[in-house]
Amino acid sequence: MDLERLREYALSRPGKVTEDFPFDDEVLVIRIFGKIFLLTNVNGVPLTVNLKCSPERALELRERYTEIQPGFHMHKKMWNTVDLSGRLPERLVMELIDHSYDEVVKKLTLKQREELAKGKNGSRKSKVKSKSKG
C-alpha cells in the first residue's frame, strides 16, 4: 500500500475525518472528530503507519507478523507501527485502519457517535504530496 492509497482509504471512513501536520511537515495525522487514529511519516522509507489497536489484538498481531511492532513514539500497549513495504496483504492493512478508527470511535462522546450514526459527514480532504529527499 502506498501513501496515496493509505490516505484515500483512511479519509473515506465515515464522519468528520480530517488530516493535518500538527508536529512538523512530515508527520501526517488523520483524525475522526479531532481524535487521532492514524499517523505516518510521508517521507518514511519504508513507509510505516501507526494505528491504534486493542491491547489483546496488538499482542496477537505482533506475534504473528514481523511487520507489526509496538507503536514507535506511542503508547506501546495500544498502538502498533505497521510496515507497509508490501509483505502484508492490503486487505489486512485496511482491516487494521478500520480497527484503529473503531477503537477511537468507541471513545467519542455520545453526541459525536450519534452524529456519526446519522451519517453526517463533514470530512475535509486535501492532497498531500511527499517531499523528495536529496
KOLLUM-915862 format. One record per residue: residue number from 1; z, x, y of N, C-alpha, C, CB in turn. Coordinates in nm, 2 decimals, padded with zeros to 4 digits. Glycine has a CB too. Example, Ala and Ser with C-alpha at 12.3 -4.5 7.8 and 13.67 -1.06 7.14 Angstrom:
2
KOLPA  pos     npz     npx     npy    capz    capx    capy     cpz     cpx     cpy    cbpz    cbpx    cbpy
KOLPA    1   00.78   01.32  -00.57   00.78   01.23  -00.45   00.78   01.32  -00.33   00.90   01.13  -00.45
KOLPA    2   00.71   01.28  -00.22   00.71   01.37  -00.11   00.79   01.29   00.00   00.57   01.41  -00.06
//
This chain:
134
KOLPA  pos     npz     npx     npy    capz    capx    capy     cpz     cpx     cpy    cbpz    cbpx    cbpy
KOLPA    1   00.00   00.09  -00.12   00.00   00.00   00.00   00.00   00.09   00.12   00.12  -00.10   00.00
KOLPA    2  -00.09   00.06   00.22  -00.09   00.14   00.34  -00.02   00.07   00.45  -00.24   00.17   00.38
KOLPA    3   00.00   00.14   00.56   00.08   00.09   00.67   00.03  -00.05   00.72   00.07   00.19   00.79
KOLPA    4  -00.10  -00.06   00.74  -00.16  -00.19   00.80  -00.13  -00.30   00.70  -00.31  -00.17   00.82
KOLPA    5  -00.15  -00.28   00.57  -00.12  -00.39   00.47   00.03  -00.42   00.47  -00.16  -00.34   00.33
KOLPA    6   00.12  -00.32   00.48   00.26  -00.34   00.48   00.30  -00.43   00.60   00.33  -00.20   00.49
KOLPA    7   00.24  -00.39   00.72   00.27  -00.47   00.84   00.22  -00.61   00.83   00.20  -00.40   00.96
KOLPA    8   00.10  -00.63   00.79   00.04  -00.76   00.77   00.13  -00.85   00.68  -00.10  -00.75   00.72
KOLPA    9   00.16  -00.79   00.57   00.24  -00.87   00.47   00.38  -00.91   00.53   00.26  -00.80   00.34
KOLPA   10   00.45  -00.81   00.59   00.58  -00.84   00.64   00.58  -00.94   00.76   00.65  -00.70   00.69
KOLPA   11   00.48  -00.92   00.85   00.47  -01.01   00.96   00.42  -01.15   00.92   00.37  -00.95   01.06
KOLPA   12   00.37  -01.17   00.80   00.33  -01.30   00.76   00.44  -01.38   00.70   00.22  -01.29   00.66
KOLPA   13   00.56  -01.33   00.69   00.68  -01.40   00.64   00.71  -01.51   00.74   00.80  -01.31   00.62
KOLPA   14   00.76  -01.63   00.69   00.79  -01.74   00.78   00.89  -01.71   00.89   00.83  -01.86   00.70
KOLPA   15   00.88  -01.78   01.00   00.98  -01.77   01.10   00.95  -01.68   01.22   01.11  -01.73   01.04
KOLPA   16   01.05  -01.65   01.29   01.03  -01.56   01.41   01.04  -01.42   01.37   01.14  -01.60   01.52
KOLPA   17   00.93  -01.37   01.31   00.92  -01.23   01.26   00.85  -01.15   01.38   00.83  -01.22   01.13
KOLPA   18   00.92  -01.05   01.41   00.87  -00.96   01.52   00.87  -00.81   01.48   00.96  -00.98   01.65
KOLPA   19   00.81  -00.73   01.55   00.81  -00.59   01.53   00.83  -00.51   01.66   00.67  -00.54   01.46
KOLPA   20   00.90  -00.40   01.65   00.92  -00.32   01.77   00.96  -00.18   01.73   01.04  -00.38   01.85
KOLPA   21   00.98  -00.09   01.82   01.01   00.05   01.81   01.14   00.08   01.88   00.90   00.15   01.85
KOLPA   22   01.26   00.03   01.83   01.38   00.04   01.91   01.44   00.18   01.92   01.48  -00.05   01.86
KOLPA   23   01.40   00.27   01.82   01.47   00.40   01.81   01.38   00.51   01.88   01.49   00.43   01.67
KOLPA   24   01.25   00.51   01.85   01.16   00.61   01.91   01.02   00.55   01.89   01.17   00.75   01.83
KOLPA   25   00.92   00.63   01.91   00.78   00.58   01.90   00.72   00.60   01.76   00.69   00.66   02.00
KOLPA   26   00.80   00.63   01.66   00.76   00.65   01.52   00.82   00.55   01.42   00.78   00.78   01.47
KOLPA   27   00.94   00.50   01.45   01.01   00.41   01.35   00.98   00.27   01.39   01.16   00.44   01.35
KOLPA   28   00.90   00.20   01.31   00.86   00.06   01.32   00.97  -00.02   01.25   00.72   00.03   01.26
KOLPA   29   01.02  -00.12   01.32   01.12  -00.21   01.27   01.06  -00.35   01.27   01.25  -00.20   01.36
KOLPA   30   01.07  -00.42   01.16   01.03  -00.56   01.15   01.15  -00.65   01.13   00.92  -00.58   01.04
KOLPA   31   01.16  -00.76   01.20   01.28  -00.84   01.20   01.25  -00.99   01.19   01.36  -00.82   01.33
KOLPA   32   01.35  -01.06   01.14   01.34  -01.21   01.14   01.46  -01.25   01.22   01.35  -01.26   00.99
KOLPA   33   01.43  -01.33   01.32   01.53  -01.38   01.42   01.61  -01.26   01.47   01.62  -01.48   01.36
KOLPA   34   01.55  -01.15   01.50   01.61  -01.03   01.56   01.69  -00.94   01.46   01.71  -01.07   01.66
KOLPA   35   01.69  -00.98   01.33   01.77  -00.91   01.23   01.67  -00.82   01.14   01.85  -01.00   01.13
KOLPA   36   01.70  -00.70   01.13   01.61  -00.60   01.06   01.60  -00.63   00.91   01.65  -00.46   01.08
KOLPA   37   01.47  -00.64   00.86   01.46  -00.64   00.71   01.36  -00.54   00.66   01.40  -00.78   00.67
KOLPA   38   01.30  -00.46   00.76   01.21  -00.35   00.72   01.20  -00.25   00.82   01.07  -00.41   00.69
KOLPA   39   01.21  -00.12   00.78   01.19  -00.01   00.87   01.09   00.09   00.80   01.32   00.06   00.91
KOLPA   40   01.01   00.15   00.88   00.92   00.26   00.83   00.88   00.35   00.94   00.79   00.19   00.77
KOLPA   41   00.86   00.48   00.90   00.80   00.58   01.00   00.65   00.57   00.99   00.86   00.72   00.97
KOLPA   42   00.59   00.53   01.10   00.44   00.51   01.10   00.37   00.64   01.07   00.40   00.44   01.22
KOLPA   43   00.43   00.75   01.09   00.36   00.88   01.07   00.42   00.95   00.94   00.38   00.97   01.19
KOLPA   44   00.50   00.88   00.87   00.56   00.95   00.75   00.46   00.98   00.64   00.66   00.86   00.69
KOLPA   45   00.47   01.09   00.58   00.38   01.13   00.47   00.48   01.19   00.36   00.27   01.24   00.51
KOLPA   46   00.49   01.12   00.25   00.43   01.00   00.21   00.49   00.88   00.29   00.43   00.97   00.06
KOLPA   47   00.41   00.77   00.30   00.46   00.65   00.36   00.58   00.59   00.28   00.35   00.54   00.38
KOLPA   48   00.69   00.57   00.35   00.81   00.51   00.28   00.85   00.39   00.37   00.92   00.61   00.26
KOLPA   49   00.93   00.30   00.31   00.98   00.19   00.38   01.12   00.17   00.33   00.89   00.06   00.35
KOLPA   50   01.21   00.13   00.43   01.35   00.10   00.40   01.35  -00.06   00.39   01.45   00.15   00.51
KOLPA   51   01.41  -00.11   00.28   01.42  -00.25   00.26   01.56  -00.29   00.22   01.32  -00.30   00.16
KOLPA   52   01.61  -00.40   00.27   01.74  -00.45   00.23   01.74  -00.50   00.09   01.79  -00.56   00.33
KOLPA   53   01.85  -00.49   00.01   01.85  -00.53  -00.13   01.99  -00.57  -00.17   01.79  -00.42  -00.22
KOLPA   54   02.00  -00.67  -00.26   02.13  -00.70  -00.31   02.19  -00.57  -00.38   02.13  -00.82  -00.41
KOLPA   55   02.31  -00.55  -00.37   02.37  -00.43  -00.43   02.34  -00.41  -00.58   02.52  -00.42  -00.42
KOLPA   56   02.35  -00.52  -00.66   02.32  -00.51  -00.80   02.17  -00.47  -00.83   02.36  -00.64  -00.87
KOLPA   57   02.08  -00.54  -00.76   01.94  -00.52  -00.78   01.90  -00.38  -00.73   01.86  -00.62  -00.70
KOLPA   58   01.97  -00.33  -00.62   01.94  -00.20  -00.57   01.96  -00.09  -00.68   02.02  -00.17  -00.44
KOLPA   59   02.07  -00.10  -00.74   02.11  -00.01  -00.85   02.01  -00.01  -00.97   02.25  -00.03  -00.90
KOLPA   60   01.97  -00.14  -01.00   01.88  -00.16  -01.11   01.74  -00.10  -01.08   01.86  -00.31  -01.14
KOLPA   61   01.69  -00.12  -00.96   01.56  -00.06  -00.92   01.56   00.09  -00.91   01.53  -00.12  -00.78
KOLPA   62   01.67   00.15  -00.86   01.68   00.29  -00.86   01.68   00.36  -00.99   01.81   00.33  -00.78
KOLPA   63   01.74   00.29  -01.09   01.74   00.34  -01.23   01.61   00.33  -01.29   01.85   00.26  -01.31
KOLPA   64   01.53   00.23  -01.26   01.40   00.20  -01.32   01.29   00.28  -01.26   01.37   00.05  -01.31
KOLPA   65   01.29   00.30  -01.13   01.18   00.36  -01.06   01.22   00.48  -00.98   01.11   00.26  -00.96
KOLPA   66   01.16   00.60  -01.00   01.19   00.72  -00.93   01.15   00.71  -00.78   01.13   00.84  -00.99
KOLPA   67   01.05   00.61  -00.75   01.00   00.59  -00.62   01.10   00.51  -00.53   00.87   00.52  -00.62
KOLPA   68   01.21   00.46  -00.59   01.31   00.38  -00.52   01.44   00.46  -00.52   01.32   00.24  -00.58
KOLPA   69   01.48   00.49  -00.40   01.60   00.57  -00.38   01.70   00.50  -00.28   01.57   00.71  -00.32
KOLPA   70   01.83   00.55  -00.27   01.92   00.49  -00.18   01.86   00.50  -00.04   02.06   00.56  -00.18
KOLPA   71   01.88   00.40   00.05   01.82   00.40   00.18   01.85   00.52   00.27   01.87   00.28   00.25
KOLPA   72   01.75   00.59   00.31   01.76   00.70   00.40   01.82   00.66   00.54   01.63   00.78   00.41
KOLPA   73   01.93   00.72   00.58   01.99   00.68   00.71   02.04   00.53   00.71   01.90   00.71   00.82
KOLPA   74   02.06   00.48   00.60   02.10   00.34   00.59   02.22   00.32   00.50   01.98   00.25   00.54
KOLPA   75   02.28   00.20   00.50   02.40   00.18   00.41   02.34   00.18   00.27   02.46   00.04   00.44
KOLPA   76   02.38   00.28   00.19   02.33   00.31   00.06   02.35   00.19  -00.04   02.39   00.43   00.00
KOLPA   77   02.45   00.11  -00.02   02.48   00.01  -00.12   02.38  -00.11  -00.10   02.62  -00.05  -00.09
KOLPA   78   02.32  -00.13   00.02   02.24  -00.25   00.04   02.10  -00.22   00.09   02.31  -00.33   00.14
KOLPA   79   02.06  -00.09   00.10   01.93  -00.05   00.14   01.86   00.05   00.05   01.93   00.00   00.29
KOLPA   80   01.74   00.03   00.02   01.66   00.12  -00.06   01.55   00.18   00.03   01.60   00.05  -00.18
KOLPA   81   01.51   00.31   00.00   01.39   00.37   00.05   01.29   00.37  -00.06   01.42   00.51   00.11
KOLPA   82   01.17   00.31  -00.03   01.07   00.29  -00.13   00.95   00.37  -00.09   01.03   00.14  -00.14
KOLPA   83   00.91   00.46  -00.18   00.79   00.55  -00.17   00.66   00.47  -00.20   00.80   00.67  -00.26
KOLPA   84   00.57   00.46  -00.10   00.45   00.38  -00.11   00.33   00.46  -00.14   00.43   00.29   00.02
KOLPA   85   00.35   00.58  -00.20   00.23   00.67  -00.22   00.14   00.62  -00.33   00.29   00.80  -00.26
KOLPA   86   00.16   00.50  -00.39   00.07   00.45  -00.48   00.11   00.43  -00.62  -00.05   00.53  -00.48
KOLPA   87   00.22   00.48  -00.66   00.26   00.47  -00.80   00.32   00.33  -00.83   00.36   00.57  -00.83
KOLPA   88   00.38   00.26  -00.73   00.44   00.13  -00.75   00.33   00.02  -00.74   00.56   00.10  -00.66
KOLPA   89   00.33  -00.08  -00.82   00.23  -00.19  -00.80   00.25  -00.26  -00.67   00.24  -00.29  -00.92
KOLPA   90   00.15  -00.29  -00.60   00.16  -00.36  -00.47   00.23  -00.49  -00.49   00.02  -00.38  -00.41
KOLPA   91   00.22  -00.56  -00.60   00.29  -00.68  -00.62   00.44  -00.66  -00.62   00.25  -00.74  -00.76
KOLPA   92   00.49  -00.55  -00.68   00.63  -00.52  -00.67   00.68  -00.49  -00.53   00.66  -00.40  -00.76
KOLPA   93   00.60  -00.41  -00.45   00.63  -00.38  -00.31   00.64  -00.51  -00.23   00.53  -00.29  -00.25
KOLPA   94   00.55  -00.60  -00.25   00.55  -00.73  -00.18   00.68  -00.81  -00.22   00.43  -00.81  -00.21
KOLPA   95   00.71  -00.81  -00.35   00.83  -00.87  -00.40   00.96  -00.81  -00.33   00.84  -00.86  -00.55
KOLPA   96   00.96  -00.68  -00.32   01.08  -00.62  -00.26   01.08  -00.65  -00.11   01.07  -00.46  -00.27
KOLPA   97   00.97  -00.66  -00.04   00.97  -00.71   00.10   01.03  -00.85   00.11   00.83  -00.70   00.16
KOLPA   98   00.98  -00.94   00.02   01.03  -01.07   00.02   01.18  -01.08  -00.01   00.96  -01.16  -00.09
KOLPA   99   01.23  -01.00  -00.10   01.37  -00.99  -00.13   01.45  -00.94  -00.01   01.40  -00.90  -00.25
KOLPA  100   01.40  -00.84   00.06   01.47  -00.79   00.18   01.47  -00.90   00.29   01.39  -00.67   00.24
KOLPA  101   01.36  -00.97   00.31   01.36  -01.08   00.40   01.46  -01.19   00.36   01.21  -01.14   00.40
KOLPA  102   01.46  -01.23   00.23   01.55  -01.33   00.19   01.70  -01.29   00.20   01.53  -01.36   00.04
KOLPA  103   01.73  -01.16   00.18   01.87  -01.11   00.20   01.91  -01.13   00.34   01.88  -00.97   00.15
KOLPA  104   01.82  -01.11   00.44   01.85  -01.12   00.58   01.86  -01.27   00.62   01.75  -01.05   00.67
KOLPA  105   01.77  -01.35   00.57   01.77  -01.49   00.60   01.90  -01.56   00.55   01.65  -01.56   00.53
KOLPA  106   01.96  -01.51   00.44   02.08  -01.57   00.39   02.20  -01.55   00.49   02.12  -01.50   00.26
KOLPA  107   02.19  -01.45   00.58   02.29  -01.42   00.67   02.27  -01.48   00.81   02.31  -01.27   00.68
KOLPA  108   02.16  -01.55   00.83   02.13  -01.61   00.96   02.22  -01.72   00.98   01.98  -01.66   00.96
KOLPA  109   02.23  -01.77   01.11   02.31  -01.88   01.14   02.25  -02.01   01.08   02.33  -01.90   01.29
KOLPA  110   02.33  -02.11   01.07   02.28  -02.24   01.01   02.17  -02.29   01.10   02.40  -02.34   01.01
KOLPA  111   02.18  -02.28   01.23   02.08  -02.33   01.32   01.94  -02.25   01.29   02.12  -02.31   01.47
KOLPA  112   01.95  -02.12   01.28   01.83  -02.04   01.25   01.77  -02.08   01.12   01.87  -01.89   01.26
KOLPA  113   01.85  -02.10   01.02   01.80  -02.13   00.88   01.74  -02.27   00.89   01.91  -02.13   00.78
KOLPA  114   01.79  -02.36   00.96   01.73  -02.50   00.98   01.60  -02.49   01.05   01.83  -02.59   01.06
KOLPA  115   01.59  -02.41   01.16   01.47  -02.39   01.23   01.36  -02.33   01.13   01.49  -02.30   01.35
KOLPA  116   01.40  -02.23   01.05   01.31  -02.17   00.96   01.26  -02.27   00.86   01.38  -02.05   00.89
KOLPA  117   01.35  -02.36   00.81   01.32  -02.46   00.71   01.22  -02.56   00.76   01.44  -02.53   00.66
KOLPA  118   01.23  -02.59   00.89   01.14  -02.69   00.96   01.00  -02.63   00.98   01.20  -02.73   01.09
KOLPA  119   00.99  -02.50   00.95   00.85  -02.44   00.96   00.82  -02.39   01.10   00.75  -02.53   00.91
KOLPA  120   00.91  -02.38   01.19   00.88  -02.34   01.33   00.85  -02.19   01.32   01.00  -02.36   01.43
KOLPA  121   00.74  -02.15   01.37   00.70  -02.01   01.36   00.67  -01.95   01.50   00.58  -01.99   01.27
KOLPA  122   00.77  -01.87   01.54   00.75  -01.81   01.67   00.72  -01.66   01.66   00.87  -01.82   01.76
KOLPA  123   00.65  -01.63   01.55   00.62  -01.48   01.53   00.53  -01.43   01.63   00.56  -01.46   01.39
KOLPA  124   00.55  -01.30   01.66   00.47  -01.23   01.76   00.42  -01.11   01.69   00.55  -01.19   01.89
KOLPA  125   00.28  -01.10   01.68   00.22  -01.00   01.61   00.14  -00.91   01.70   00.13  -01.05   01.50
KOLPA  126   00.15  -00.78   01.68   00.07  -00.69   01.77   00.02  -00.57   01.68   00.16  -00.63   01.88
KOLPA  127  -00.08  -00.51   01.72  -00.14  -00.40   01.64  -00.06  -00.27   01.66  -00.29  -00.38   01.69
KOLPA  128  -00.03  -00.20   01.56   00.04  -00.07   01.56  -00.05   00.03   01.50   00.18  -00.08   01.50
KOLPA  129  -00.08   00.13   01.57  -00.16   00.24   01.51  -00.08   00.36   01.50  -00.29   00.27   01.61
KOLPA  130  -00.09   00.43   01.39  -00.01   00.55   01.36  -00.08   00.66   01.45  -00.01   00.59   01.21
KOLPA  131   00.01   00.75   01.49  -00.03   00.87   01.57  -00.06   00.98   01.48   00.07   00.91   01.67
KOLPA  132  -00.17   01.05   01.50  -00.20   01.16   01.41  -00.12   01.28   01.46  -00.36   01.19   01.42
KOLPA  133  -00.08   01.36   01.36   00.00   01.48   01.39  -00.10   01.60   01.40   00.11   01.51   01.29
KOLPA  134  -00.07   01.69   01.49  -00.15   01.81   01.50  -00.21   01.83   01.62  -00.26   01.80   01.41
//
